[in-house]
């Protein structure tokens, strides 16, 4: 039986924190327009969200190393409930300003939560189990999206309306608050010991100035610079997929059902890529390269299918409002949406695994995680802004596909440089020095 203090139990708990918060957020956004008739409200709110996320995601690594992961997780988790509350309020007072402000605040909170999450997920496992830990987290986290998709599907099953009811939003808010509270019961990372007996050594905070210097060093690392295009592309497609596909083509109850398929497919994708990345058959560099090239081929096939569907409609057309019971019209778009979800998980899991392969230092990984989420969110902000500007869906699809293809060459360079272990003499000496400093 796994001990409460074991890395696996802590990753499972971390998964459920994100299950209740970011997982439910994904379910809300996955409904298209946050479940509102006017999808521009969600586009405006999410533009503010991702713009703030882009800034505070980068800086959150500094805050994390000063305040600690538990503080960031609890505070960040609560902002998700505020975001959903703004949609609940919009059902009654139609306050666009509140929705935008809540989105901006969530951008700050999400930057904190995801930076803490990334630092924990990448630093707790041993090197040969990082793929497993990432996939387990991703499965639990996306289970939130699956069950979150069932909430609007069940609550609106007998309705063919284009917006969700109050009860749906309230259910999401309750779960988000529970997730915030769960984070308080996690073990302090400073007390963690990996499965091989090595401690998770966390460097004492050296002040804001030194942390900013360390952040600059992490950001200027040539490997992180080469990964920027991939990071930028990794959430860019959400605006198009949620509003331009799910929000445009389906009615509300079917959007909820589609969320189940989308996030469920992410669970499958995470398990597949995690299993491959931990395989002892290949060295780590080979796995990084094969994983990247496999993604490139799969993405192109999926976006090719998306192009075939997109050529049949555009945003100026009347919404299709397809119902899942109309199988002749619904089956193809639903299957496509499923594959969009699967490859989202594969892409993000690959990014986390590569970052985790660059170092085992939790403080450095916190900076990497913050940079990743910040850059990713900058792409998301641009994506939602493009949708808010009412750019044609065909143009959005071409942009999404194009930036993914453009990200492959520089990511390939990093993949080729991944070492079989991060336990080199330099890192071992650094960890020992930090341990002695902490004990002094």
C-alpha positions in Angstrom: 0.0 0.0 0.0 1.3 3.4 -0.9 2.2 5.7 1.9 0.6 9.1 2.2 4.0 10.8 1.9 5.0 8.8 -1.2 5.5 10.7 -4.4 2.8 8.7 -6.2 0.2 9.6 -3.6 1.2 13.2 -3.7 0.9 13.3 -7.5 -2.5 11.7 -7.3 -3.6 14.4 -4.8 -2.1 17.0 -7.1 -4.2 15.6 -9.9 -7.4 15.9 -7.9 -6.6 19.5 -7.0 -6.4 20.3 -10.7 -9.3 17.9 -11.4 -11.5 20.2 -9.3 -10.1 23.5 -10.6 -8.5 23.6 -14.0 -10.4 20.5 -15.1 -13.7 22.1 -14.4 -12.5 25.3 -16.1 -11.8 23.2 -19.2 -15.3 21.8 -19.0 -16.8 25.3 -18.8 -14.7 26.6 -21.7 -15.2 23.4 -23.7 -19.0 24.2 -23.8 -18.2 27.0 -26.2 -18.5 30.6 -25.1 -18.4 29.4 -21.4 -22.0 28.1 -21.9 -23.3 31.5 -22.9 -25.3 32.4 -26.0 -23.0 35.2 -26.8 -19.6 33.6 -27.3 -17.9 37.0 -27.4 -18.2 37.2 -23.6 -15.9 34.2 -23.2 -13.6 35.4 -25.9 -13.1 38.8 -24.1 -12.8 37.1 -20.6 -10.3 34.6 -21.9 -8.3 37.2 -23.7 -7.8 39.0 -20.4 -7.2 35.7 -18.7 -4.4 34.5 -21.0 -2.8 38.0 -21.2 -2.4 38.1 -17.4 -1.5 34.4 -17.4 1.3 35.1 -19.9 2.9 37.7 -17.6 2.3 36.1 -14.2 3.0 32.6 -15.5 6.6 33.7 -16.2 6.9 35.5 -12.9 5.2 32.8 -10.8 8.4 30.7 -10.8 9.9 33.5 -8.7 6.9 33.7 -6.4 6.9 29.9 -6.1 10.5 29.7 -4.9 9.8 32.4 -2.3 6.3 31.5 -0.9 6.3 27.8 -1.7 4.0 25.5 -3.8 1.2 25.1 -1.2 0.5 28.8 -0.9 0.4 29.3 -4.7 -1.9 26.3 -5.2 -4.4 27.3 -2.6 -4.6 31.0 -3.7 -4.5 30.1 -7.4 -7.2 27.5 -7.1 -9.7 29.9 -5.5 -9.6 32.2 -8.5 -11.2 29.6 -10.7 -14.4 29.8 -8.6 -14.5 33.5 -9.1 -14.2 33.1 -12.9 -17.2 30.8 -13.0 -19.1 33.1 -10.7 -18.8 35.9 -13.3 -20.7 33.7 -15.8 -23.3 32.9 -13.2 -23.7 36.7 -12.6 -23.9 37.3 -16.3 -27.0 35.2 -16.5 -28.6 37.9 -14.3 -26.9 41.2 -14.6 -25.1 40.9 -18.0 -21.9 42.5 -16.6 -19.2 42.1 -19.3 -16.8 44.1 -17.0 -17.1 41.5 -14.2 -16.4 38.7 -16.6 -13.3 40.4 -18.0 -12.0 41.3 -14.5 -12.6 37.7 -13.3 -10.7 36.4 -16.3 -7.8 38.7 -15.6 -7.7 37.6 -11.9 -7.8 34.0 -12.9 -4.9 34.6 -15.2 -2.8 35.6 -12.2 -4.2 32.6 -10.1 -3.7 30.1 -12.9 -0.1 31.2 -13.4 0.5 30.5 -9.7 -1.3 27.1 -9.6 0.2 25.7 -12.8 3.7 26.8 -11.9 3.5 25.0 -8.6 1.9 22.0 -10.3 4.7 21.8 -12.9 7.5 22.0 -10.3 5.9 19.2 -8.3 5.1 16.9 -11.2 8.5 17.2 -12.8 10.6 17.0 -9.6 9.0 14.2 -7.6 9.4 11.2 -9.9 12.7 9.3 -10.5 14.0 9.8 -14.1 12.7 6.4 -15.3 9.1 7.2 -14.2 8.6 10.8 -15.3 6.4 9.7 -18.2 4.3 7.6 -15.8 3.8 10.5 -13.3 3.0 13.0 -16.0 0.4 10.6 -17.5 -1.2 9.8 -14.1 -1.5 13.5 -13.3 -2.9 14.2 -16.8 -5.5 11.3 -16.5 -6.8 12.5 -13.2 -6.8 16.2 -14.2 -8.7 15.5 -17.4 -11.1 13.3 -15.5 -12.3 16.7 -14.2 -13.0 17.7 -17.8 -14.8 14.4 -18.4 -17.1 14.6 -15.3 -17.3 18.4 -15.8 -18.7 17.7 -19.3 -21.3 15.4 -17.8 -22.6 18.2 -15.5 -23.9 20.5 -18.3 -25.0 17.4 -20.3 -27.1 16.1 -17.4 -28.3 19.5 -16.2 -29.4 20.5 -19.7 -30.4 17.1 -21.1 -34.0 18.0 -21.4 -33.2 21.4 -22.9 -32.1 22.3 -26.4 -31.3 25.9 -25.3 -28.0 27.7 -26.3 -26.9 28.7 -22.7 -26.6 26.7 -19.5 -28.6 27.2 -16.3 -27.5 28.5 -12.9 -27.3 25.1 -11.3 -24.5 24.1 -13.7 -22.3 27.1 -12.8 -23.0 26.6 -9.0 -21.9 22.9 -9.3 -18.6 24.0 -10.9 -18.0 26.6 -8.2 -18.5 24.1 -5.4 -16.0 21.7 -6.9 -13.4 24.4 -7.4 -13.5 25.5 -3.8 -13.1 21.8 -2.7 -10.0 21.6 -5.0 -8.5 24.6 -3.3 -9.0 23.1 0.1 -7.5 19.8 -0.9 -4.2 21.5 -1.8 -3.8 22.4 1.9 -3.5 18.6 2.8 -0.5 18.0 0.5 2.9 17.3 2.0 5.4 20.2 2.0 7.8 19.5 -1.0 10.8 20.1 1.3 9.9 16.9 3.1 9.5 14.7 0.0 11.8 11.7 -0.7 11.7 10.0 -4.1 11.2 6.3 -4.6 14.9 5.7 -5.0 15.6 7.4 -1.6 16.9 10.7 -3.0 15.5 13.8 -1.3 13.7 16.5 -3.3 16.2 19.2 -2.4 14.7 22.7 -2.6 17.0 25.7 -2.5 16.2 28.4 0.1 14.8 31.5 -1.5 17.5 34.1 -2.0 15.3 37.1 -2.3 13.4 38.6 -5.2 16.4 40.1 -6.9 18.3 36.8 -7.1 15.2 34.9 -8.1 14.7 37.4 -11.0 18.4 36.8 -12.0 17.8 33.1 -11.9 14.6 33.5 -14.0 16.6 35.4 -16.6 19.2 32.6 -16.7 16.5 30.0 -17.2 14.7 32.1 -19.9 18.0 32.6 -21.8 18.9 28.9 -21.8 19.2 28.1 -25.5 17.1 25.0 -25.0 14.2 27.0 -23.6 14.5 29.5 -26.4 14.3 26.7 -29.0 11.1 25.4 -27.3 9.3 28.7 -27.3 7.5 28.0 -30.6 6.2 24.7 -29.3 5.2 26.3 -26.0 3.4 29.1 -27.9 1.5 26.6 -30.0 0.4 24.3 -27.2 -2.8 26.2 -26.2 -3.3 28.4 -29.3 -5.9 26.1 -30.8 -8.4 26.3 -27.8 -10.2 29.4 -29.1 -10.8 27.8 -32.4 -11.7 24.3 -31.2 -14.0 25.4 -28.4 -15.8 28.3 -30.1 -15.3 27.6 -33.8 -16.0 23.9 -33.7 -17.8 22.9 -30.5 -19.6 26.2 -29.9 -20.6 26.7 -33.5 -21.6 23.2 -34.6 -23.5 21.8 -31.5 -26.3 22.7 -29.1 -25.4 23.0 -25.3 -26.2 19.4 -24.2 -24.1 18.0 -27.1 -21.3 20.4 -26.3 -21.2 18.9 -22.8 -21.1 15.4 -24.2 -18.3 16.5 -26.6 -16.4 17.7 -23.5 -16.6 14.1 -22.2 -15.0 12.8 -25.4 -12.5 15.6 -25.7 -11.1 15.3 -22.2 -11.5 11.5 -22.1 -9.4 11.3 -25.3 -6.8 13.4 -23.4 -6.6 10.7 -20.8 -5.9 8.1 -23.5 -3.3 10.4 -25.2 -1.5 11.0 -21.9 -1.3 7.3 -21.1 0.0 6.4 -24.6 2.8 9.1 -24.7 3.7 8.5 -21.0 4.1 4.7 -21.6 6.3 5.4 -24.7 8.5 8.0 -22.9 9.3 5.7 -20.1 10.1 2.7 -22.4 13.5 1.2 -21.7 13.8 0.2 -25.3 15.2 3.5 -26.5 17.5 6.2 -24.9 15.9 9.4 -23.8 17.0 11.4 -26.9 15.6 8.9 -29.2 12.3 8.9 -27.4 12.2 12.6 -27.5 12.8 12.7 -31.3 10.4 9.8 -32.1 7.7 11.3 -29.9 8.1 14.7 -31.7 8.0 13.3 -35.2 5.1 11.1 -34.4 3.2 14.1 -33.1 4.0 16.1 -36.2 2.5 13.4 -38.5 -0.6 12.8 -36.2 -1.3 16.5 -35.9 -1.1 17.0 -39.7 -3.6 14.2 -40.2 -6.0 15.6 -37.6 -5.8 19.2 -38.9 -6.3 17.8 -42.4 -9.5 16.3 -41.3 -10.4 19.6 -39.6 -9.8 21.4 -42.8 -12.2 19.1 -44.7 -14.9 19.9 -42.1 -14.1 23.6 -42.0 -14.6 24.1 -45.7 -18.3 23.3 -45.2 -19.0 26.4 -43.0 -17.7 29.7 -41.6 -18.6 32.0 -38.7 -21.0 34.1 -40.8 -23.2 31.1 -41.4 -26.2 30.2 -39.2 -25.0 28.0 -36.3 -25.7 24.4 -37.0 -26.9 23.4 -33.4 -26.3 19.7 -34.1 -27.7 17.4 -31.5 -25.9 14.1 -30.6 -29.0 12.1 -31.5 -28.7 13.2 -35.1 -25.9 10.7 -35.7 -25.6 11.2 -39.4 -24.5 14.8 -38.8 -22.9 14.5 -35.4 -20.6 11.5 -35.7 -17.9 13.0 -37.9 -17.4 16.3 -36.1 -17.5 14.5 -32.7 -14.8 12.1 -33.7 -12.7 15.0 -35.0 -13.2 16.8 -31.7 -12.1 13.7 -29.9 -8.8 13.6 -31.8 -8.2 17.3 -31.2 -8.3 16.5 -27.4 -6.0 13.4 -27.7 -3.3 15.3 -29.4 -3.5 18.2 -27.0 -2.5 15.9 -24.2 0.2 14.3 -26.2 1.8 17.6 -27.1 1.7 19.0 -23.5 2.9 15.7 -22.0 5.9 15.8 -24.4 6.7 19.3 -23.4 6.7 18.5 -19.7 8.7 15.4 -20.2 11.4 17.2 -22.1 11.6 19.9 -19.5 11.8 17.3 -16.8 14.6 15.6 -18.7 16.7 18.8 -18.7 17.2 18.9 -14.9 16.0 17.4 -11.6 16.3 20.7 -9.6 12.8 21.7 -8.3 13.7 25.4 -8.2 14.8 25.4 -11.8 11.8 23.3 -12.8 9.5 25.8 -11.2 11.1 28.5 -13.4 10.8 26.2 -16.5 7.1 25.5 -15.6 6.4 29.2 -15.2 8.0 30.1 -18.5 6.2 27.2 -20.2 2.8 28.3 -18.9 3.5 32.0 -19.5 4.5 31.5 -23.2 1.7 29.0 -23.7 -0.8 31.5 -22.3 0.6 34.2 -24.6 -0.4 32.0 -27.5 -3.8 31.4 -25.9 -4.3 35.2 -25.4 -3.5 35.8 -29.1 -5.8 33.0 -30.1 -8.8 34.3 -28.1 -8.1 37.8 -29.4 -8.2 36.6 -33.0 -11.5 34.9 -32.3 -12.8 38.1 -30.6 -11.8 40.0 -33.8 -14.1 37.7 -35.7 -11.4 36.3 -37.9 -12.8 33.6 -40.2 -12.7 30.1 -38.8 -10.8 28.9 -41.9 -8.0 31.4 -41.3 -7.9 30.4 -37.6 -7.5 26.7 -38.6 -4.6 27.5 -41.0 -2.8 29.6 -38.3 -3.2 26.8 -35.8 -1.9 24.2 -38.2 0.9 26.4 -39.4 2.4 27.3 -36.0 2.5 23.7 -35.0 4.4 22.8 -38.1 6.7 25.8 -37.6 7.5 24.7 -34.0 8.9 21.3 -35.1 12.5 22.2 -36.3 13.7 24.0 -33.2 12.0 21.5 -30.9 13.8 18.8 -32.8 17.2 20.4 -32.0 16.4 20.2 -28.2 15.1 16.6 -28.5 18.4 15.6 -30.0 20.3 17.1 -27.1 18.3 15.3 -24.3 20.7 13.3 -22.1 20.1 9.8 -20.7 20.4 11.2 -17.2 20.4 14.6 -15.4 22.5 13.1 -12.6 25.8 14.5 -13.8 28.6 15.7 -11.6 27.7 19.3 -11.8 24.0 18.8 -10.8 24.9 16.4 -8.0 27.4 18.9 -6.6 24.8 21.7 -6.8 22.2 19.5 -5.0 24.7 18.6 -2.3 25.6 22.3 -1.8 22.0 23.3 -1.5 21.3 20.5 1.0 24.2 21.6 3.2 23.1 25.2 3.0 19.6 24.3 4.0 20.9 22.3 7.0 23.2 25.1 8.1 
